[in-house]
Amino acid sequence: MPKAKRIHVEVMTPAEALRRFGEVWRTAAGDGKVEPTIGVGSIEELSSLLSPKRMELLRYVAEHPGLSVRALSVALGRDYKNVHTDVTDLEEQHLLERDGDGKLTAPYDEIVIRAPLTRTSRPRRDRVPG
């Protein structure tokens, strides 16, 4: 069975985002494998990006690739304008892709979500796991 393609969505501070960018840059420069990550600034932003309606939409597209936005809105029983807005926002974050004919696909099999509740739960390089 092929390995699942996954993307991480994480709540992080600007300083964490900058640190992560440096790590990714060094890893990629050394031909290391880097899993894509979307950084958001707050739990509210995370909840907006991956709202229940958007998660339903992403799951549906993953299971039924090749739909148009209109066909997707009908299948989900949602207003076309709202589905179009969600699709556009999810495309901007690379969570959805559209081919030349406007057909939608979900490029990832899994979304890994990380939302620390306290500052001490955020990863630090100088802390030893365990």
C-alpha positions in Angstrom: 0.0 0.0 0.0 1.5 3.4 -0.9 2.4 5.8 1.8 -0.3 8.4 2.5 0.5 11.9 1.3 0.0 14.2 4.3 0.1 17.9 5.1 0.5 19.4 8.5 -1.6 22.4 9.7 -0.1 23.9 12.9 -0.8 26.9 15.1 2.5 28.7 15.5 3.9 32.1 16.4 5.7 34.2 13.8 9.0 33.3 15.5 8.2 29.6 15.3 7.3 30.0 11.6 10.6 31.7 10.9 12.5 29.0 12.8 10.6 26.3 10.9 11.3 28.0 7.6 15.1 27.8 8.3 14.9 24.1 9.3 12.9 23.3 6.1 15.3 25.3 4.0 18.3 23.4 5.4 16.6 20.0 5.1 15.5 20.6 1.5 19.0 21.9 0.6 20.5 18.7 1.8 18.0 16.7 -0.3 16.0 15.7 2.8 12.3 15.0 2.6 10.1 17.7 3.9 6.4 17.3 4.6 4.4 20.4 3.7 3.2 22.5 6.6 0.6 25.3 6.8 1.3 27.6 9.7 -1.6 29.6 11.2 -1.4 32.2 13.9 -4.2 31.1 16.2 -6.7 28.4 17.0 -9.4 30.7 15.6 -7.6 30.9 12.3 -7.2 27.1 12.3 -10.9 26.7 13.1 -11.8 29.0 10.2 -9.5 27.3 7.7 -10.6 23.8 8.6 -14.2 24.4 9.7 -16.6 21.4 9.9 -18.1 22.4 6.5 -14.7 22.7 4.9 -13.5 19.3 6.3 -16.7 17.7 4.9 -15.9 19.3 1.6 -12.3 18.1 1.6 -13.3 14.6 2.5 -15.9 14.5 -0.2 -13.5 15.7 -2.9 -10.9 13.2 -1.7 -13.5 10.4 -2.1 -15.0 11.8 -5.3 -12.2 13.5 -7.3 -13.0 15.3 -10.6 -16.1 17.2 -9.6 -16.8 20.8 -10.6 -17.6 23.4 -7.9 -21.3 23.3 -9.0 -21.5 19.5 -8.9 -19.8 19.6 -5.5 -22.3 22.2 -4.1 -25.2 20.0 -5.3 -23.6 16.8 -3.8 -23.1 18.6 -0.4 -26.5 20.3 -0.5 -24.8 23.7 0.0 -25.2 27.1 -1.6 -22.9 27.4 -4.7 -21.5 30.8 -3.6 -20.4 29.4 -0.2 -18.9 26.3 -1.7 -17.0 28.4 -4.3 -15.6 30.6 -1.5 -14.5 27.6 0.5 -12.9 26.0 -2.6 -11.1 29.2 -3.4 -9.7 29.5 0.1 -8.7 25.9 0.3 -7.0 26.2 -3.1 -5.0 29.2 -1.9 -3.7 27.0 1.0 -3.0 24.1 -1.5 -5.5 21.8 0.2 -7.4 21.5 -3.1 -6.3 21.6 -6.7 -8.2 22.3 -9.9 -7.2 21.0 -13.3 -7.5 22.9 -16.6 -11.2 21.9 -16.9 -12.0 23.2 -13.4 -12.3 19.7 -11.9 -11.3 19.4 -8.2 -8.9 17.0 -6.5 -7.5 16.8 -3.0 -3.7 16.4 -3.2 -3.4 15.0 0.3 -4.7 11.8 1.9 -4.3 13.1 5.4 -4.2 16.4 7.3 -2.3 16.4 10.6 -3.4 19.1 12.9 -1.4 20.5 15.8 -2.8 23.1 18.1 -0.8 23.6 21.3 -2.9 24.9 24.2 0.0 26.3 26.2 3.4 27.8 25.4 5.1 24.9 27.2 3.5 22.4 24.8 5.2 24.0 21.8 8.3 22.1 20.6 11.6 23.5 21.6 14.9 22.4 20.2 16.7 22.4 23.5 14.1 20.2 25.3 14.7 16.4 25.4 11.6 14.3 24.6 10.4 11.9 27.1 
